[in-house]
Amino acid sequence: MGAWGHEIFDNDSACNWQDQLLAGDNIAPIQTALQRVIDAEDRVDADSARQALAACEALAHLRGRPGLQEAPLDALSAWANQHKDVPTDPLIPLAKLALPRIASDDCELKQAWCETDQFDLWLATVEDVARRVE
């Protein structure tokens, strides 16, 4: 599955996406990641879902609602503090469309987690970031 834990940044795809976000000075990567999940025609591929979850976590940080992850997200928090004046309201509807697709049976990532004994932990992580993006 390419992951080492149930938290959002416990996989290479999300970490690589975060590196891209932190290297830039705008929120375009957040919008792109969310839109990719929304625009998926059939199934949402696992990497797109992982990146969209990371985008939702970044959005939550921008809105001043970081989570209680096991691994500290100091770099993401610092980036969000530097960009706290960026308008995030246009991204909320995108997150509200993307998150249900990730939690649906049409998502490869959800299907992969369904086959593990940590599915409930992963789903709780998805639900937590959804609440914080709200």
FIFI-455047 format. One record per residue (C-alpha): residue number from 1; residue in three letters; x, y, z. Coordinates in Angstrom, 1 decimal, decimal comma, always signed. Example, Ala and Ser with C-alpha at 12.3 -4.5 7.8 and 13.67 -1.06 7.14 Angstrom:
2
[atom 1; 'ALA'; [+12,3; -4,5; +7,8]]
[atom 2; 'SER'; [+13,7; -1,1; +7,1]]
***
This chain:
134
[atom 1; 'MET'; [+0,0; +0,0; +0,0]]
[atom 2; 'GLY'; [+3,0; +2,3; +0,3]]
[atom 3; 'ALA'; [+2,1; +3,6; +3,8]]
[atom 4; 'TRP'; [+3,6; +3,0; +7,2]]
[atom 5; 'GLY'; [+0,6; +4,3; +9,2]]
[atom 6; 'HIS'; [-2,9; +5,6; +9,2]]
[atom 7; 'GLU'; [-2,2; +9,3; +9,5]]
[atom 8; 'ILE'; [-2,3; +11,6; +6,6]]
[atom 9; 'PHE'; [+1,5; +12,0; +6,1]]
[atom 10; 'ASP'; [+2,3; +8,4; +6,8]]
[atom 11; 'ASN'; [+3,1; +7,7; +3,2]]
[atom 12; 'ASP'; [+5,5; +8,9; +0,5]]
[atom 13; 'SER'; [+2,9; +10,4; -1,8]]
[atom 14; 'ALA'; [+1,6; +12,8; +0,8]]
[atom 15; 'CYS'; [+5,1; +13,7; +2,0]]
[atom 16; 'ASN'; [+6,2; +14,4; -1,6]]
[atom 17; 'TRP'; [+3,1; +16,5; -2,1]]
[atom 18; 'GLN'; [+3,8; +18,5; +1,0]]
[atom 19; 'ASP'; [+7,4; +19,2; -0,2]]
[atom 20; 'GLN'; [+5,9; +20,6; -3,4]]
[atom 21; 'LEU'; [+3,5; +22,8; -1,4]]
[atom 22; 'LEU'; [+6,2; +24,1; +1,0]]
[atom 23; 'ALA'; [+8,6; +24,9; -1,8]]
[atom 24; 'GLY'; [+6,1; +27,3; -3,3]]
[atom 25; 'ASP'; [+4,4; +30,5; -2,2]]
[atom 26; 'ASN'; [+0,8; +29,8; -3,1]]
[atom 27; 'ILE'; [-2,1; +27,4; -2,5]]
[atom 28; 'ALA'; [-2,4; +26,1; -6,1]]
[atom 29; 'PRO'; [-1,2; +22,6; -5,1]]
[atom 30; 'ILE'; [-4,1; +22,4; -2,6]]
[atom 31; 'GLN'; [-6,6; +23,2; -5,3]]
[atom 32; 'THR'; [-5,0; +20,9; -7,8]]
[atom 33; 'ALA'; [-4,9; +17,9; -5,5]]
[atom 34; 'LEU'; [-8,6; +18,4; -4,5]]
[atom 35; 'GLN'; [-9,7; +18,9; -8,1]]
[atom 36; 'ARG'; [-7,9; +15,7; -9,2]]
[atom 37; 'VAL'; [-10,1; +13,7; -6,9]]
[atom 38; 'ILE'; [-13,2; +15,5; -7,8]]
[atom 39; 'ASP'; [-12,5; +15,1; -11,6]]
[atom 40; 'ALA'; [-11,6; +11,3; -11,4]]
[atom 41; 'GLU'; [-14,0; +9,6; -13,8]]
[atom 42; 'ASP'; [-14,3; +6,2; -12,3]]
[atom 43; 'ARG'; [-12,2; +5,3; -9,4]]
[atom 44; 'VAL'; [-10,1; +7,7; -7,4]]
[atom 45; 'ASP'; [-6,5; +6,3; -7,5]]
[atom 46; 'ALA'; [-4,7; +5,9; -4,2]]
[atom 47; 'ASP'; [-2,0; +8,5; -4,8]]
[atom 48; 'SER'; [-4,5; +11,2; -5,7]]
[atom 49; 'ALA'; [-6,5; +10,4; -2,6]]
[atom 50; 'ARG'; [-3,3; +10,6; -0,4]]
[atom 51; 'GLN'; [-2,4; +13,9; -1,9]]
[atom 52; 'ALA'; [-5,9; +15,3; -1,5]]
[atom 53; 'LEU'; [-5,9; +14,3; +2,2]]
[atom 54; 'ALA'; [-2,6; +16,1; +2,6]]
[atom 55; 'ALA'; [-4,2; +19,1; +0,9]]
[atom 56; 'CYS'; [-7,1; +19,0; +3,3]]
[atom 57; 'GLU'; [-4,6; +18,9; +6,2]]
[atom 58; 'ALA'; [-2,8; +21,9; +4,8]]
[atom 59; 'LEU'; [-6,2; +23,7; +4,4]]
[atom 60; 'ALA'; [-7,1; +22,9; +8,0]]
[atom 61; 'HIS'; [-3,7; +24,3; +9,1]]
[atom 62; 'LEU'; [-4,3; +27,5; +7,0]]
[atom 63; 'ARG'; [-7,7; +27,8; +8,8]]
[atom 64; 'GLY'; [-6,0; +27,6; +12,2]]
[atom 65; 'ARG'; [-7,2; +24,1; +12,9]]
[atom 66; 'PRO'; [-4,2; +21,7; +13,0]]
[atom 67; 'GLY'; [-4,8; +18,2; +14,2]]
[atom 68; 'LEU'; [-3,2; +16,1; +16,8]]
[atom 69; 'GLN'; [-1,0; +13,9; +14,6]]
[atom 70; 'GLU'; [+1,5; +11,6; +16,2]]
[atom 71; 'ALA'; [+4,3; +13,1; +14,0]]
[atom 72; 'PRO'; [+4,6; +16,9; +14,4]]
[atom 73; 'LEU'; [+3,9; +18,9; +11,3]]
[atom 74; 'ASP'; [+6,1; +21,8; +12,2]]
[atom 75; 'ALA'; [+7,1; +22,7; +8,6]]
[atom 76; 'LEU'; [+3,4; +22,7; +7,5]]
[atom 77; 'SER'; [+2,4; +24,8; +10,5]]
[atom 78; 'ALA'; [+5,2; +27,3; +9,8]]
[atom 79; 'TRP'; [+4,2; +27,5; +6,1]]
[atom 80; 'ALA'; [+0,5; +28,0; +7,1]]
[atom 81; 'ASN'; [+1,5; +30,8; +9,5]]
[atom 82; 'GLN'; [+3,4; +32,5; +6,7]]
[atom 83; 'HIS'; [+0,3; +32,3; +4,5]]
[atom 84; 'LYS'; [-2,5; +32,8; +7,0]]
[atom 85; 'ASP'; [-3,9; +35,8; +5,0]]
[atom 86; 'VAL'; [-4,5; +33,7; +1,9]]
[atom 87; 'PRO'; [-8,3; +33,3; +1,3]]
[atom 88; 'THR'; [-9,2; +29,7; +1,9]]
[atom 89; 'ASP'; [-13,0; +30,0; +1,5]]
[atom 90; 'PRO'; [-13,0; +29,0; -2,2]]
[atom 91; 'LEU'; [-11,2; +25,8; -1,3]]
[atom 92; 'ILE'; [-13,8; +24,6; +1,2]]
[atom 93; 'PRO'; [-16,4; +23,5; -1,4]]
[atom 94; 'LEU'; [-13,7; +21,5; -3,2]]
[atom 95; 'ALA'; [-12,7; +19,7; +0,0]]
[atom 96; 'LYS'; [-16,3; +19,0; +0,7]]
[atom 97; 'LEU'; [-16,6; +17,3; -2,7]]
[atom 98; 'ALA'; [-13,2; +15,5; -2,5]]
[atom 99; 'LEU'; [-13,4; +14,0; +1,0]]
[atom 100; 'PRO'; [-16,6; +11,9; +0,4]]
[atom 101; 'ARG'; [-15,1; +10,5; -2,7]]
[atom 102; 'ILE'; [-12,0; +9,4; -0,7]]
[atom 103; 'ALA'; [-14,2; +7,7; +1,8]]
[atom 104; 'SER'; [-16,3; +6,0; -0,8]]
[atom 105; 'ASP'; [-16,1; +2,5; -2,2]]
[atom 106; 'ASP'; [-14,9; +4,1; -5,5]]
[atom 107; 'CYS'; [-11,5; +5,0; -3,9]]
[atom 108; 'GLU'; [-8,5; +2,7; -4,2]]
[atom 109; 'LEU'; [-7,1; +4,1; -1,0]]
[atom 110; 'LYS'; [-10,2; +3,2; +1,0]]
[atom 111; 'GLN'; [-10,3; -0,2; -0,5]]
[atom 112; 'ALA'; [-6,7; -0,8; +0,5]]
[atom 113; 'TRP'; [-7,4; +0,3; +4,0]]
[atom 114; 'CYS'; [-10,5; -1,9; +4,2]]
[atom 115; 'GLU'; [-8,1; -4,9; +3,9]]
[atom 116; 'THR'; [-6,1; -3,9; +7,0]]
[atom 117; 'ASP'; [-6,8; -4,1; +10,8]]
[atom 118; 'GLN'; [-6,2; -0,3; +10,9]]
[atom 119; 'PHE'; [-9,2; +0,7; +8,7]]
[atom 120; 'ASP'; [-11,1; +2,3; +11,6]]
[atom 121; 'LEU'; [-8,1; +4,4; +12,5]]
[atom 122; 'TRP'; [-7,6; +5,5; +8,9]]
[atom 123; 'LEU'; [-11,3; +6,4; +8,6]]
[atom 124; 'ALA'; [-11,2; +8,3; +11,9]]
[atom 125; 'THR'; [-8,3; +10,3; +10,5]]
[atom 126; 'VAL'; [-10,3; +11,2; +7,3]]
[atom 127; 'GLU'; [-13,3; +12,2; +9,4]]
[atom 128; 'ASP'; [-11,1; +14,3; +11,7]]
[atom 129; 'VAL'; [-9,6; +16,3; +8,9]]
[atom 130; 'ALA'; [-13,1; +16,7; +7,3]]
[atom 131; 'ARG'; [-14,3; +18,3; +10,6]]
[atom 132; 'ARG'; [-11,3; +20,6; +10,8]]
[atom 133; 'VAL'; [-11,7; +21,8; +7,2]]
[atom 134; 'GLU'; [-15,3; +22,7; +7,9]]
***
